[in-house]
Amino acid sequence: MPKQIHLAAHFPGVNNTTVWSDPAAGSHIAFESFRHFAQTAERAKFDFLFLAEGLRLREQGGKIYDLDVVGRPDNVSILMAMAAVTERIGLAGTVNSTFNEPLDVARKLASLDHLSGGRAAWNVVTSWDEFTGENFRRGGYLPKDKRYLRAQEFLETAKALWDAWDVDEVLADAASGRYLRHGDAGRFEVHSDQFDITGRFATPRSPQGHPVIIQAGDSEEGREFAAASADAIFTRHAELEAGKEFYADVKGRLAKFGRRHEDLKILPAATFVLGATEEEAAENARQVQYQQVGPQTAIAFAEQIWNRDLSDVDPDGPVPSFDPKTEDDVDSGAHISKGRASVRMYKDPVAIANEWRELGEREGLSLREVVIRKNGRHTFVGTPQRVADTIDEFVQSDASDGFVLVPHVTPGGLDVFADEVVPLLQEKGSFRTEYEGTTLREHLGLQPSPTTTARAEARA
């Protein structure tokens, strides 16, 4: 039997991948948009729907970066609503561990797991910048070592809260008049570097025990965190050889934490553009790239590297000949672009500017065309058959366990993949034709949360 592919659908949030100006694009805040997207993913038998989190609107030059799609309701609230209009698909959301508190997050996710019948997932992330931290009482941001320490202790604290209820605690025996089996449910006590809390957790144990835990990150700390604690990891490694290296590295770390190869699913984010022929797909991809990177967006991207106002630069002219500003410390908050994680990658802006200039001069590309070349690439471009074959190759060759698909138009951009690519994967026998389980853990082929199994067996 071929290895089974896992697919998730990401409703794009605050980003410039989404082509909001496309005539087919709809609202990014209306209930109907999320309903359409979620039900399409479920119709295609995807493992889960994923919603990111935006804690602050990004800025450029002191103004809202309005080339992004801006503003969206709380993602967990949206997932709660989607639980009512779907039956099987998992519901995953990012919740930041730096600026939230374990009790609130554990309660929300346990509630989502109850309301969905065991389909909740949590993408555990940290926050890196002071700009976002200004929205919160604590303000500022944590140094790198403290961020991951807090994330690990946050997750362990949430698990302690979920485990405060035994799996069979709610007796509800009308004959004896006993509602709780022991009458001492929900008690917890956590004392650690980041948390010092005691009390009772108010939400009984949910169907999955622990929601599925997802992690996103490629750093050494992120890989270790995923290997130790996550059920799935998002990655940017969507090229075959890089995917194989990442897959082998992270999977190779599992044994030292007492975990099996299949206990962690590796899911790169991926975009796609389809066409009836390879030529048509390539042309469609080119058009999408030019929609994603219009003249304003090209200048905005360049400003993030040059760290200065480039409004007088022609986006259809050559890459600027002058070097970026380097005297400002990005971590001090002085950068022209605030709230964009990609700025962290520009550790040597002068070298990047030189690379852009060399590319432009060598191939006769304008600034906009260079930005498209560097930022507008799509993971899968081709006919439905070509895309299905490529996805299957990645999974069968252990470059990934599947993909988190990000369409460029919402809410209907996933429809064509569901209608034209998924049936081809099903014909290969590497993707389900029906859901076999009811929980997200079952969809992903994960074991039940350990305490659920242990306590059930202990009381048997």
C-alpha positions in Angstrom: 0.0 0.0 0.0 1.3 3.5 -0.8 2.0 5.9 2.0 -1.1 7.9 2.8 -1.0 11.7 2.0 -2.2 14.2 4.6 -3.7 17.5 3.2 -4.7 20.6 5.1 -6.2 23.9 3.8 -5.0 27.3 5.0 -7.4 30.2 4.7 -4.9 33.0 4.1 -4.9 35.7 6.7 -2.9 38.9 6.9 -0.5 38.4 3.9 0.1 39.4 0.3 -0.1 35.9 -1.1 -3.9 36.4 -1.4 -5.0 38.2 -4.5 -7.8 40.2 -2.9 -8.3 42.3 -6.1 -9.2 39.2 -8.2 -12.8 39.3 -9.4 -13.3 35.9 -7.9 -12.1 36.9 -4.4 -14.6 37.3 -1.6 -14.7 38.8 1.9 -12.0 37.7 4.3 -14.1 38.4 7.4 -17.6 37.2 6.4 -19.0 33.9 7.9 -19.9 32.7 4.4 -16.4 32.9 3.1 -15.1 30.6 5.9 -18.1 28.3 5.5 -17.4 27.8 1.8 -13.7 27.2 2.4 -14.2 24.8 5.2 -16.9 22.8 3.5 -14.9 22.5 0.3 -11.9 21.1 2.3 -14.2 18.7 4.0 -15.8 17.6 0.7 -12.3 16.8 -0.5 -11.6 14.8 2.7 -8.8 17.0 3.9 -7.4 16.3 7.3 -7.9 19.8 8.7 -8.6 23.5 8.0 -6.0 25.9 9.4 -6.4 29.5 10.4 -3.4 31.7 11.4 -3.4 34.4 14.0 -2.7 38.1 13.5 -2.1 40.0 16.8 -1.4 43.3 15.2 -1.7 44.9 11.8 1.6 45.3 10.1 2.9 48.7 9.2 5.3 50.2 6.7 6.5 53.8 7.1 4.2 54.2 10.1 1.1 53.4 8.2 -0.9 50.2 7.9 0.6 47.9 5.3 -2.7 47.9 3.2 -1.3 45.7 0.5 -1.9 42.8 2.9 -5.4 41.5 3.6 -6.0 43.3 6.9 -8.3 42.5 9.7 -10.1 39.3 10.7 -12.1 38.0 13.7 -10.5 35.9 16.3 -9.5 32.6 14.7 -10.7 30.3 17.5 -14.1 32.0 17.3 -14.2 31.3 13.6 -13.3 27.6 14.2 -16.1 27.4 16.7 -18.5 28.6 14.1 -17.0 26.1 11.5 -17.6 23.2 14.0 -21.3 23.8 13.5 -21.3 23.6 9.7 -18.8 20.7 9.3 -18.8 17.1 10.5 -15.4 15.5 10.1 -12.7 18.0 9.1 -10.1 19.0 11.8 -10.1 22.6 13.0 -6.6 24.1 13.6 -5.7 27.5 14.8 -2.6 29.4 15.8 -2.5 30.7 19.3 0.5 32.6 20.5 2.3 31.4 23.7 4.1 34.6 24.4 1.2 36.9 25.1 -1.6 34.5 26.2 -2.1 32.6 29.4 -2.4 28.8 29.7 -5.8 28.7 31.4 -7.6 30.8 28.8 -6.0 28.9 25.8 -6.6 25.5 27.4 -10.2 26.3 28.0 -10.9 27.6 24.5 -9.2 24.6 22.8 -10.9 22.1 25.1 -14.2 23.8 24.3 -13.5 23.6 20.6 -12.7 20.0 20.9 -16.0 19.3 22.7 -18.1 21.3 20.3 -16.5 19.7 17.3 -16.5 16.1 18.6 -12.7 15.8 18.8 -11.4 17.8 15.9 -9.4 20.6 17.5 -5.7 21.4 16.9 -3.4 24.1 18.3 -0.5 25.6 16.3 1.8 26.7 19.1 3.9 29.7 18.2 6.1 32.3 19.9 6.2 36.1 19.2 9.5 37.7 18.3 9.0 41.4 18.1 8.4 44.3 20.5 6.0 45.9 18.0 3.4 43.1 18.6 4.1 43.1 22.3 3.0 46.8 22.6 -0.6 45.5 22.3 -0.3 43.6 25.6 0.0 44.5 29.3 3.4 42.9 29.6 4.6 44.7 26.5 8.0 44.1 24.8 9.1 40.7 23.9 11.0 37.8 25.3 14.6 36.9 24.4 14.9 33.9 22.2 15.8 31.4 25.0 12.9 32.6 27.1 10.4 32.4 24.1 11.0 28.7 23.6 11.1 28.1 27.4 7.8 29.8 27.8 6.3 27.9 24.8 7.4 24.6 26.2 6.2 25.4 29.7 3.0 26.9 28.3 2.2 23.6 26.4 3.1 21.4 29.4 0.9 23.6 31.6 -2.0 23.3 29.1 -1.6 19.6 29.1 -1.7 19.6 32.9 -5.0 21.5 32.8 -6.5 19.1 30.3 -5.3 16.1 32.4 -6.9 17.5 35.5 -10.0 15.7 34.6 -10.0 11.9 34.4 -11.5 10.4 31.2 -14.4 8.9 33.1 -14.9 11.7 35.7 -18.4 12.7 34.6 -20.6 9.9 35.9 -24.1 11.5 35.6 -25.8 8.6 37.3 -29.4 9.6 37.9 -30.1 6.5 40.0 -27.5 7.3 42.6 -27.7 11.0 42.2 -23.9 11.2 41.6 -22.8 13.5 38.8 -19.0 13.3 39.3 -17.3 10.0 40.1 -14.8 11.5 42.6 -16.0 15.0 43.3 -12.5 16.4 43.2 -12.1 17.0 39.5 -10.1 19.6 37.8 -7.5 20.3 40.4 -4.1 21.5 39.1 -0.9 23.0 40.4 1.9 24.3 38.2 5.1 25.9 39.5 7.8 26.6 36.8 10.0 29.4 35.5 7.1 31.0 33.6 4.0 30.0 35.5 2.9 29.7 39.1 -0.8 28.8 39.1 -3.1 26.6 41.2 -6.8 26.0 41.0 -9.4 23.9 39.2 -9.8 23.6 35.5 -13.5 24.1 34.7 -13.8 22.1 31.4 -14.2 18.3 31.6 -11.9 16.1 29.5 -12.6 16.6 25.8 -12.9 13.8 23.2 -9.2 13.9 22.1 -7.9 14.4 25.6 -5.3 16.8 24.1 -6.0 18.7 20.9 -3.5 17.9 18.2 -0.4 20.0 18.7 1.2 21.7 15.7 4.4 23.7 15.6 5.8 26.0 12.9 9.5 26.8 12.7 12.8 25.8 11.2 15.3 26.9 13.8 17.2 24.4 15.9 15.0 25.3 18.8 11.9 24.8 16.7 13.0 21.4 15.4 13.7 20.2 18.9 10.4 21.5 20.2 8.5 19.8 17.4 10.4 16.5 17.9 9.7 16.6 21.7 6.1 17.8 21.8 4.3 18.3 18.4 2.0 16.0 16.4 2.6 17.9 13.2 5.1 20.6 12.0 4.7 23.2 9.3 7.8 23.9 7.2 8.9 26.0 4.3 10.8 23.1 2.7 8.7 22.5 -0.3 11.5 21.5 -2.7 12.2 17.8 -3.0 15.8 17.6 -1.8 15.5 20.2 0.9 12.3 18.5 2.0 14.1 15.1 2.3 16.9 16.7 4.4 14.4 18.4 6.7 12.3 15.3 7.0 15.2 13.0 7.9 16.6 15.5 10.4 13.4 16.1 12.3 12.2 12.5 12.2 15.7 11.4 13.3 15.2 13.4 16.6 12.1 11.6 17.7 13.7 8.5 19.2 15.6 10.4 21.9 12.2 11.6 23.1 10.7 8.1 23.1 8.6 8.8 20.1 8.0 6.8 16.9 8.6 7.9 13.3 4.8 8.1 12.7 4.1 10.2 15.8 5.0 13.5 13.9 3.6 14.6 10.6 5.7 16.9 8.4 3.6 19.3 6.3 5.2 22.0 4.2 3.1 24.9 3.1 2.4 24.9 -0.6 0.8 27.0 -3.3 -0.6 25.7 -6.6 -1.7 26.9 -10.0 -3.4 24.6 -12.4 -4.0 24.6 -16.2 -5.5 22.3 -18.8 -2.0 22.0 -20.3 1.5 22.7 -18.9 1.7 25.9 -21.0 -1.6 27.1 -19.8 -0.6 26.4 -16.2 2.6 28.3 -16.6 0.8 31.3 -18.1 -1.8 31.2 -15.3 1.0 31.2 -12.8 2.6 34.2 -14.4 -0.6 36.1 -14.2 -1.1 35.2 -10.6 2.5 36.4 -9.8 1.8 39.8 -11.4 -1.4 40.0 -9.4 0.4 39.2 -6.2 3.2 41.6 -6.9 1.8 44.8 -8.3 3.9 48.0 -8.6 3.1 49.1 -5.1 3.9 45.7 -3.6 7.2 45.6 -5.5 8.2 48.9 -3.9 7.0 47.8 -0.5 9.1 44.6 -0.7 12.2 46.6 -1.8 11.6 49.1 1.1 11.8 46.2 3.6 15.3 45.5 2.4 16.5 49.0 1.7 14.9 50.2 4.9 14.0 53.6 3.4 11.3 55.3 1.5 11.5 54.2 -2.2 8.3 55.9 -3.4 10.3 57.8 -6.0 11.7 54.6 -7.5 10.2 53.2 -10.7 9.1 49.6 -10.1 9.4 48.9 -13.8 12.9 50.3 -13.8 16.2 48.7 -12.7 16.9 47.6 -9.1 18.2 50.7 -7.1 21.9 51.2 -7.5 22.4 52.6 -4.0 22.8 50.4 -0.9 20.3 49.8 1.9 20.5 51.7 5.1 22.4 49.6 7.6 22.8 52.0 10.6 19.4 51.2 12.1 19.2 48.2 14.4 16.2 46.1 13.2 15.6 44.7 16.7 15.3 48.2 18.1 12.0 48.8 16.2 13.5 51.4 13.9 12.9 49.4 10.7 10.6 51.0 8.2 8.6 47.7 8.1 7.1 46.6 11.4 5.4 43.3 12.2 6.7 41.3 9.3 8.5 38.2 10.3 10.3 38.1 6.9 12.4 41.1 8.0 14.3 38.8 10.3 15.6 37.0 7.2 17.3 40.2 5.9 20.4 39.8 8.1 22.7 41.2 5.4 20.5 43.6 3.4 23.5 44.9 1.4 24.3 41.4 0.2 20.6 40.9 -0.8 20.6 44.1 -2.7 23.7 43.1 -4.6 22.1 39.7 -5.4 19.0 41.5 -6.7 21.0 43.9 -8.8 23.1 41.1 -10.3 20.0 39.1 -11.2 18.3 42.2 -12.8 21.4 43.0 -14.8 22.1 39.4 -15.9 18.6 38.7 -17.1 17.4 42.2 -17.9 14.7 42.2 -15.2 13.0 45.3 -13.7 12.7 45.7 -9.9 9.2 44.4 -10.0 10.3 41.3 -12.0 13.1 40.6 -9.6 10.7 40.8 -6.7 8.4 38.4 -8.5 11.3 36.0 -9.1 12.3 36.1 -5.4 8.9 36.2 -3.8 6.3 35.0 -6.3 7.2 31.4 -6.9 4.5 28.7 -6.7 5.1 25.2 -5.3 3.0 23.3 -7.8 2.4 24.5 -11.3 1.0 22.2 -14.0 -1.9 20.1 -15.1 -3.9 18.3 -12.4 -2.2 15.1 -13.2 1.3 16.7 -13.0 0.4 18.3 -9.6 -1.0 15.0 -8.3 2.1 13.1 -9.4 4.4 15.6 -7.8 2.6 15.6 -4.5 2.6 11.8 -4.4 6.3 11.8 -5.2 7.1 14.0 -2.3 5.2 11.8 0.1 6.3 8.5 -1.2 10.0 9.6 -1.2 9.8 10.9 2.4 10.2 14.6 1.6 7.0 15.2 3.5 3.9 13.5 4.9 1.6 15.9 3.0 1.0 19.6 2.5 -0.8 22.6 3.8 -2.3 24.1 0.7 -2.6 27.9 0.4 -4.8 29.1 -2.5 -4.3 32.6 -3.8 -8.0 33.4 -4.1 -10.4 32.9 -1.2 -12.9 31.5 -0.5 -13.2 29.6 -3.9 -9.6 29.0 -4.7 -9.5 25.5 -3.2 -12.4 24.3 -5.3 -10.4 23.4 -8.4 -7.9 21.4 -6.4 -10.7 19.5 -4.7 -12.4 18.8 -8.0 -9.5 18.0 -10.2 -6.4 16.9 -8.2 -7.9 15.1 -5.2 -9.7 12.4 -7.4 -6.3 11.7 -9.1 -4.7 11.1 -5.7 -7.5 8.9 -4.7 -7.1 6.8 -7.9 -3.4 6.3 -6.8 -4.6 4.9 -3.5 -2.6 7.4 -1.6 -5.4 9.6 -0.4 -8.6 8.7 1.4 -12.0 8.5 -0.4 -13.8 8.7 2.9 -13.0 9.6 6.5 -12.4 6.5 8.5 -12.4 8.1 11.9 -14.2 11.0 13.6 -11.3 12.8 15.4 -8.4 14.7 13.9 -6.0 12.4 15.7 -7.6 9.5 13.7 -7.4 11.4 10.5 -3.7 12.0 11.0 -3.0 8.4 12.1 -1.9 9.6 15.6 -2.1 7.7 18.8 -4.7 8.9 21.4 -3.2 11.3 24.0 -1.3 9.1 26.4 -3.2 9.9 29.5 -6.5 9.1 27.9 -5.3 5.5 27.1 -3.5 5.1 30.4 -6.4 6.2 32.6 -9.0 4.2 30.7 -6.9 1.1 31.1 -6.2 1.7 34.7 -9.9 1.9 35.5 -10.9 -1.0 33.3 
